[in-house]
Amino acid sequence: MFRRYGADHYRAALWGLATLLTIAVAGTVSAGRSDIHEDRETCSRFGAHYGSPEFSRCMMVQQRRRDTHTIDALEQQRLSAEIAQRNLQTVRRMRCEREADKDRERGVRPRWCH
């Protein structure tokens, strides 16, 4: 009824998830040139003129905002990988405990689950 997957399947799923997240972050980094153009337009809309101290401050604020966004995305990726690893450990422990219960039912010394 239920299909059993081995540790290799879970490892492959984790690598797939990590790869997808890495591609997503890389896609945001490759858009750097258009980001600068957008920042210039944003600062101009705020009334800062190119070459003025206000324009320079505005550009730094926009860059800081973008850097913070990238750092947050990487932190989210790290947390997702950590959660996936914990889930994998939980599944392994549950499977081991289920097998230990089956051993007890058969009257065999149950395996040790750590």
C-alpha positions, 0 to 999 in steps of 0.5 A: 500500500505505502511505498518505502523509500530508502535513505538514498531517496531522502538524500537525493530529495535534500540535494534537489531542494538545496540545488533549487534554492541555490539556483533561485538565489543565483538568479537574483544575483545575476540581475545586478545591472538592472538593479543598479538602473532601478536604484538610479531611477528610484533615487531620481524619483525621490528627488536626488540628482545624480552626483549629489550627496543625497543621490550617493546616500540613496544609492547606498541605502538601496544597495544595503536593502538589496544586500540584506534581502540576499542575506535573508534569502541565504539564511532562509535557505540554510534554515530550510536545509537544517529543517530538512535534515531534522525531518530526515533524522526523524523519519529514520528514527520512526522507521527504526522504532517501527522495525524494533516493534516488529522485532518485539512482536516476533519475539526477537531482541529489538534493534537499538534506535539512537 
